[in-house]
């Protein structure tokens, strides 16, 4: 049932006299639609968690095998720490999804979805920002662990230093841009689209639906 149909029904019921009935219809409509979106989000989070645990097992094994060799242990530890962080973030978001109770008032569900959205945007954004720093450890660990190649010997220490330095420069630039233009960016349509992309389509659609439901109920 679409919102315009509900609006016609509300008018037929006589405005305020049908407010309670209209609210129940909206609660049911919102819950039915949001469940499918949240199910997709939950499935995606489970896949992220399982994949992260798998990578965590691999990086942990590599770190254990090379713990006594600092030039491999240090990048291995950095990579393992990043993967562990991804595991924790995925688990926290799954917990947040489990807290959404569709029997609660729409405004409460809205707040929980908003908190989940902020959590997803922050976690995805943090990983994007950290990615430049992880490129060098990933290259070292991947080349050594998968192919048995020693990038230190192949390219020399300057290559390692330059690549890590570029990662640090990109990170510092991102931090400077966020502080310099953060407030202005929050008001732009592009920034909102980027945030929507980081949050995920399912969560954005679910949040928008409950926003529409709450606004429509407020008009009743």
Order of alpha helices (4+ residues) and beta strands (2+ residues): alpha-alpha-alpha-alpha-alpha-alpha-alpha-alpha
